[in-house]
Amino acid sequence: MRGSIPKRYLIITFALYICTFIFFLIFNIIQFSPKTVDLYFKTAWVLNNSLLQFFENLIPVQSLAVILTFSVFYPEKKSGFGEISSALFTRLVTSVIAITLCLAALFFVGNELFKPGFYSRLDSFEYQTKASRTYLTQAEEAAGNGNYLESQRLLERYLAIKPDDPTGLERYRNASQRITNQGSVAESENEAGRRPQQASNLTYDDALRLARNYLEIEDYYSAYYYAQMAASLSGSSEDARSITSKAWAALLKSEPSKEDSQEFNLYARKKHGTELLLGSKPIDAYYLFNQLKIDYPEDPDVGKYLAESISATRKLTYFIDEAEKITSFPGTTGICALNINEADHKELLFIGKMVSLAEGTFFQNIEVIDFSPYTGVNMQMTSRFGKLIGDHIVLNGIDRENQSIRIYPEYQSSDAIPDIYNTLKLNVDPNFLKGLSSQNNFYKKLNILELIEFEPVMSGYGWAAKPLYIEIIFRILKPFTFIILTFLILAFSWKYRRFSGKLPVSGLVLFPVVIYITALFSEAYGYAAQLLCSFIVLNYGKTTALGLLLASQSILLFITLFLISSMNLKRPGEIENAEN
C-alpha cells in the first residue's frame, strides 16, 4: 500500500469502520429473532442494533487500524534508516496524532449523541411489538364476540403502531364493513372535521362567537350553553347575558309539552346535563349524556355534549378500562422515590408499574407512606391504578357504563375520606421517574448532559448519587481511553513491525487472533478504568475522583507520547533490515 502515512492511516481506519459495520449488519440479520421483535420492525432493529454494536466496539476497531497501518503496511523505501525515521517521526507528530485526536472527539460526540437513542429505540421496538400483538389479539377476540366497534377501536391503535401493515388494514376494513352492515357506524373521535369543539378549551371570545353563531342558526340549546360558558369566563358580560336571555326565551317557546312525553323527557335530560356541566359536575354529566347517546343515538346535541363531558371528566379521573390495559404491557417497574423530602416531613412513593399509552401515562399498584422522623407514620395509602394529569396523579377511576363501579384509593393509617377528586401531588419530575426504578438502569438512555442535569436532584429523591457520579466520570474518561490505547498500540506496532510492505500469509491466519486480543485488551483496559473510578468515587468523593483520574490520564497520555517519540531512535540492525 503506497502513499503518505496519514493517508494510509485514514484509508485503513475508515475501511475498517465500514467493514465492522457491515459485519454487525450481517450478523444481526442472521441472528434476528421475531420472538421479541416483530418482523415489521426488523429493518429498523437491525440497523439500530448494528450501529450500537459498532460504537461499542469502536476502540478495538481503532486499535486494529493502528496495527495494520504501522506494523504491516510499512512504506517501502531503500534509503538509510535515519532519513526514513525522521520523515516518519515528523508525519506522526504533525498528522497522525492530530487525526487520532479528531477521531477521539468524533467517538465521544457519537457515543453521547447517538447511543442513548439506539438504546431507547431498541427498547421501543420490543415494547411496540408486545403492544401491537396485544391489540391484534384483543381485536380478534372482540370481533369473535361480535363487538365490532371495540374491534375497530383496538385495530386503530394497532395501526397507529403499524400504519401500513396489510393484516391490520384488512381486518380494520372488515370490522368497518361489519359495522356498516349492522347500521351502527359511530363517529370517529379522530376525525377533526367532525369533532365538536370542546368548551373546556375555549376562551371568552370563542365561546361568545359560538353562542352568536348558534343563535343565528336557531340552535337555541347550543346558544344558551355557550353563552353561559362565556358569562362564566368573563364574569360580567352584557353580550353573553343578552344571548342567554334570548336563547332561553326561545327555548321556553319551543319547549315540548308534557303530553309529548318522549320529546319532553329528552329535552329535560339534556337541560339537566348541561346544568351539570356548567355546575362543575362533569362526571355526572358524562353518565347522563352517555345514556342519552344510547337512547337517542341520532340526536346531535347529545353527541356534542357527551364529548364535552368526556373531556372535562378526563381532567378529574380516568376510565378503568384504559388503566387496566397496562397490565398487559411492559413498562418501568419498581419505582421508588421520596415525593416529599423535608427535615420534619417525608413522603415515600412506590409505583409498581408505569406505562405510557396514547391515552396518557398510567400507574399500577401505587403506595404512599407519609411519615415524620419524630412522630412516625402519619398516613399510608394504596391505589390500584393512577393516571398522570399535569403534576398530579389521579387516584380514582370510573367505569364507562356503570356509575356505581369506581376505584378509590384506600387509606390504612389515616382518617382521610377519599372522594372522586382525590389526587396525589407529584413533586418528582415525571421525566425522571423511569430513572428511579430499582429494576431499570436508565443511564444508557441518557447522554452525559442529561446525566449531569439529573445528578443534583437524585439525592433529593432518596437515591444514592455515587453510582451516577461514576457513570458521568467514566463517560468523561472514554475519549482519553480511545486516545491512550491508540497511541500505546501505535508505539508497539511500530516497534514490532514488518518491513515487506505486504500482509504475510501468517498474518492472514492470525488475523482473527489479533482482533480478539485487541478487543480483549481494550475491554480489560476500560474495565480497569471503571473499577479505579468506582473505588476513588466511593472512598474519596466525586471531586477528588475526577481530579485524580484526569491527572492519571494525563500521565498515561504523556507516557504514550514519549513512547511515540522514541520511535525515532535507532535500533541495532534496523538499517540493514530497511536496506534489504
N, C-alpha and C positions, 0 to 999 in steps of 0.2 A: 504494500500500500504506500503510494508516494504522496508527497505534499507536506506542508508545514505541520509541526506537531499540534498547534491549536486547531488547525483544520481537521486533522485526523481525530483529535480528541472529540470535537463536536460531532463529526460524522459517526464515529463509533458509538458515542453516547446516545444520540437520537435514534440510531439504528437499533440499539438495544432497547430503548424505550418502546419503540414501535413493536419490536419482536415480543417483548414482555407483555404488552397489552394484548397482542394477537393471541399469545399463548393462553392468557387468562380468559380471553373471549371464547376460544375453542374449548377450553377446559370447562367453563360454566355452561356452554351449550350442551356438552356431553353429559355433565352430571346434574343438569336441571331436573328437578322432580316436581311434577304437578300436584303432589300431595299437599304441600304447604303453600304453593303459589300457583294460581290458575294460569293456564296456557295463554289466556288473554293478556297477561302481564309479562309473558316470557321475554319478549324483546327488551322491554324496559328494565326488567330484573337482571337479565344477563349483562346489559350494558352498565348498569349502576354497580353491580357486584364486581364486574371486571375492573372498572375504574377504581373502586375501593381497594381491591387487592393490589392493583398497580401502585397506588400511593403508599400502601402499607409495606410494599417490598421495594420501594424506590432506592433506599440506602444500599442494600446489597447489589441492586442492579447498577447503581453508580460505581460501586467498588469494582464490579466486574468490568465495567467500561474502562476504568483506570488500568486494571491488569492487562487487558487486551492492548490498550494504547501504548503503555510504557514497558511492558515485559515481552510482548510478542512482535508487534509491528514497529520495530526499531528502524529508523531511517538508514538506508543503505548509502554509506559514504566510505571512501577508501583513504581519506587523509588521516593525519595523526590524531591521537585521542584528544590532545589539548584543544585543538580547533573545534572538534565535534562537541565536546562537553561544554565549551564556552558558549557556543551558539545555542545549545540545548538549554543551558542554565538561564541565559538571557530570555529565551522564549517562555520558559517555565515561569519565571518571575513576572514577566510583563503580561503574559496572555493566559496561561493555563490556570494560574491562581485566580486571576480575575474572572475567568469563565466559571470556575468552581464556586466562587462567591455568588455570582449571579444565579447559578443553578440552585444553590442553597436557599437563596431568597425566594426563588420560584417554588421550591419544595415547601418552604414554610407557609407561603401565601396559599398555595394549592391545598395543603393539608387543612388549614383553618377555613378556607373559603368553600371548599367542595366536600370534604369528607363528612362533616355533620349532615349535609344534605343527602349524601349517599346512605348514611345510616337511617335517617328519617324515612327516605323513600322506600328502602328495603323493608322496614317495619310496616310502612303503609301498604305495600303490596300484599303482605301477609294478612293484614287487617282487612283490606278490601276484598281479598279472596274469601275469608270467612264470612264477612258481611254479605257479599253478593250470593254466596251459596245458601246462606240462611234465608235471605229474601226470596230466592228462587224456590227453595223447599216450601216455605210458608205460602208462597203464591200458588204452588201446585196443590197444597192441602186445602187452601181456601176455594180454589176452582173445583176440586173434587167434592167439596161440601156444597157447591152451588152458590157460594158467596163470591160472585164475580167482581163486585165493587171492591171488596177487600183484596182480591187477587190483583185487580188493576192497580190499586194503590201500592201494593208491595212491588209489583213489576216496575212502577215508575221509579221507585227507589233503586231497584236493581239496575235500571237503565241509566240512572244518574251516575252509577259507578262504571257501567259498561255501555255507553250510549250507542255504539254501533254493533252490539252483539246480536247476531241473527237469531239466536234462540230466544233471547229476551224480547226482541222486536216481534217475532212471530207469535209468541204467547200473549204479548200485550195486545196485538191486533185481534187475536181470538177472544180474549176477555172483553175487549171493547165491543166486538161484534155480538157477543152473548148479551151484553147489557143493552145494546141497541134492539136486539130481537125481543128482549123482555120488556122494552119500553120504559127503562129506568135509567136513562143516561143522566148522570149527575154533573153539575157544573164543576169544572176542574179548578182547583184553587191556584193552579199555576198559570192560568190564562189571565194575564194582566189586564187585557181589554175588558173582560167580563167581571173582574173582581171589584166589589163595591169599595168605595173609598172609605177608609177607616177613620171614624170621628176622633178616635183617641190620638191620631197623629195630626189633626187639623189645627190651624191657627184660627184666631178670631175672624180674620178677613176671609179665609177659606170657608169657614162654617157659615158666615153671613152670605157669601156668594152662593153657596149651595142652597141655602134657605130661600133666597130670592128666585133662583132658577126653578126650584120645585114649586114655589108659589105661582110662577108664571105658567107652568105646565099643568097647574091644578092638582099637583100631588101634595095635598094639604097635610097628609100624615108625615111625609118626609120633611116638608117645610117647617112644620111645628117642631120636629125633633132637632133639626139643625139650628133653628132659631133659638131654641132652649140651650143648645150647646154653645152658641155664640154668646148668649147672655151670661152663661156661667164662666166663659173665658174672659169676658170683658168686665163683668161686674156691674156696669151701668151703661147700657146701650139702648138708646131710643129706637134705633133701627131694628135691633133684634126683638125688642118688646112689641114693636108695631107689627112685625111679621108674625110673631107668636099670636097676637090678638086676632089678626086676620085669618091665619090658618085655623085657629081654634074655633072662630066663628063659623068658618066654612065646614069644619068637621062636625059641629053641632047641627048644622043644617042637613048635612049628608049622613048623619048618624042613623044607622038602621033601626027600625022599630023592634021592640021586644017580641013582636009577633013573628018576625023573621028570625027565629031563634038561632039558626046556624050562623047566619051572617053577623048577627049581633054578638054571638059568642066569640067569633073570630076577632071582631073589632075590639071587644072589651079586653081580650087576652093580649092583643098586640099593644093596646094602650097601656096595659099594666106592665108589659115587658119593657117598653120604652121608659116608663117611670122608674123601673128598677135600674135600667142602665144609667139614667140621669141621676139616680139616687145612690150611685156608687155601690150597687149590688149586682155586679156583672155575672157572678156565678149563678144566682137565682134567675137572672135574665137568660143566661145560656140554656138552662134546663127548660125554661118556658118556651123559648124560640126553637129549641131542638125538638120538642114535642110538636110544636106548631108545624115544623118542617115535615114531620111525619104525617100529620093530619091534613095539611094544606101544602103539598109539595110545589104547586104551581104559583103560589102567592109570591109576588116579587118582594114585598116588604119583609116577609118572613126570612127569605134568604139573605137579604141585605143586613138585617139586624141580628141575625144569627152570626154572621161573620164579625159584626161589631162586638157582640158579646164574647165570642171566642178570643178575639184579640185582647180584650180587656181582662178576660179570665186568665190568659197565659201570663199576665203580669203579677198574678196573685197566687197561682197554684200551678200544678201540672196534671196532665191526664195520665192515669195509672198505666194504661196500655202502652204509652210512649216510654215510660220509665222501665217497664218490665222487659223491653227489648234488650236492655243492656245485659241481662242475664245470659244472653246467647252470644254476645260479642266480647272479644278481647279488649282489654283496656289497662290502665295503670292501676295496680293493686297495692294494698298495704301502705296507704298514705298516712303519715303521722306528722303532726306539727303543733307547735304552740300557737293557737289562734290569738290568744292574748298573753303577753309575756311582760308582766309588771312585777315590781318588787313585792307587793302585797296582794296581788290578784293574778291568777293564771287560768287559762282555759285550754285544755288539751283536746285536740280534734283528731279523730280517727275516721278514715274513709276506707271501706273495704274495697271499693272499685270505682273508677271514674272512666266514663266513656263519652266521647263527643260524637253526637249524631247530627243529622240535618235539622232535627227539632231543637237542638241545644245540647248543653253539657249536663249529663245526669250522673248522680252518685248513688251508690248502693251500700247499705249497712253503715250508716253514719252513727257515730257515738261521740258525745261531747261530755267532758268532765270539767266542771268549774270548781276550782279549789283555791284555797289560800294557805300559805305556809304556816299561818298562825291558827286558823280556825278549821282547817281540813276541808273536806268536800262540801261544797255549797249546793251543787246541783249536778245530777247525772241524767243525761237524756240520750235516747236512741231513736233512730228513724230508719225505716226500711228503705226509703228512697229519698232523693232530694234533687232539685234542679237549680242550676246556677242562673240567676237573673241579676245582672249588674254586679254589685259587690255583695249580694246576699244569696244564701242557699234557701230556697223554698222547701219546707219540710213536710207539707201536706199535699195530698193528691186526691183527685176526684175521678169517679168513673164517668165515661162519656154518656151513658144512658141512664144509669140508676143513681138518683140523687142521694140515696141512703148509703151507698158504698163510698167510703172515704178512708184515706190513710192519714193518721195523725202521728206526730212524734209522741213517744212515751217517756214520762218523767219518773225515774225511780227514786230520786233523792231531792225532791223539790215540791213545793206547794203550788208551783205554777200550773195553771189550767190551760192546756193547749186549745187553740181555736184555728179557724181556717186560714187566718192571716199569719200564722206562726212562721217566722223566718229566723235564720242564723246569719248574723253579720260576719262576713268573711274578711278577716284582716290580713290574710295571706294573699299575696299576688297570685291570681289564678294561673298565670303563665309559669309559676314556679312549682305548682302542685305536683306535676309529674316528677320533678326532681327531688321530692320529699318522700319518695316511695322506698320502703325497705327492701323491695324486690326488683327494683328497676334502676340501674345505673344510667343516669341521663347525661353524664359528662360527654359521651361520644357524640351526642346530637347537638352540642353547643360549641361554638367557636370560642377562642380564647377571650375575646372581648365580652361575650355573654357570661363566661365563667367569672371574669373579673367583676362584672356588674352584679352577679349573684353572690359573690363572696362576702360582702359586708353585711348582708341581711340573713345569711344562712344560720348563724348562731342565734339570731333573734327568733328563729322558728324552732329552736330547740335541737338543732343538729350540730355535730362537731364539724368545724370548718377545716381542720387539718387535712383530711383527705382531698378537699378541694384545693388547698394550698399546694399539695403535692402534685396534683394534676396540672395546675397552672404553671408551676416551676418546671415540670417535666416537658410541657409544651414549649416553654422558652428554650429549654436545652436541646430540643430536637435539631434545629439548624446547626448548632455547634457540633452535635454528633455527626451530622452529614459532612461538615467541613473537615473535622478532625480525622474521621475514618478515611475520607477520600485522600487527604494529604498523607496519612500514615501508610496506606496501601500504595500510594504513588511512589513513596520513597523505597519501600521494599520491592515493588515491582521493578523499579529501575535497577536496584541492586542485583536482583536475580533474573535479569532479562536475557533474552537470546539475541544474537546479532544477525541472524539469517534474513530477517525481514519476512519470513514465511511461517505460517502456522504448521508446526510439525505434526506427524501422524499421532505421536504420543499425546500431543496437546488435544487432539480431537477425542481420543479415548478418555482422557482425564477431564475433559471439559465439564461434564455433569458433576464430577467430584469437586472441581474448582468452584462451581456455582453453589453447591451445597455448603462447602467450607466457608465461602464468603458470606452466605446468608446466615450461617450459624455464628460466625464471628461477630457480625454486625448486630445480630439479635442478642448475643451474650453481652456485648458492649452496652446496648440500650438497657438491658435488664439490670446490669450492674449500676448504671447511672440512676435508674429508678430506685433501686434499693438504697443507694447512697443518699438520694434525695429524700426518701421516706425517713431514713434514720436521722438525718440532720433536722428535718422539719419537726419530727416528733420529740426530739431531745433538746433542740436549741431554738426553735421557733422559725417563723416564715422569713423574717428579715435576714437573720443570720444565715439561714439555709440558702437564700437567694444570693447573698454576698459571697459565701464560701464556694458555692457551685459555679458562679460566674468566674471567680478567681481561679478555681481549678481548671475550668475550661480554657481560660486564657493561658494558663501554664501549659496545658496539653497542646494548645494551638501553637505556642511558641516552640515547643519541642518538635512538633511535626514540621514546622517551617525550618527549624535548624537541620532536621534530617534531610529536607529537600535541598537546602543549601550545600550540605555535604556531598550531594550527588556530583558536584563539580570537582571533587578531589580525585586524584589519580589513584588507581589501584594496580598492583603488580600484574603484568601480563595483559592489561586491557588494550594497550596499544597494539600488541601483536594480534590479539583476537580481532580487533577492529580492522587491521590491515589484511587479515586473512579472509 
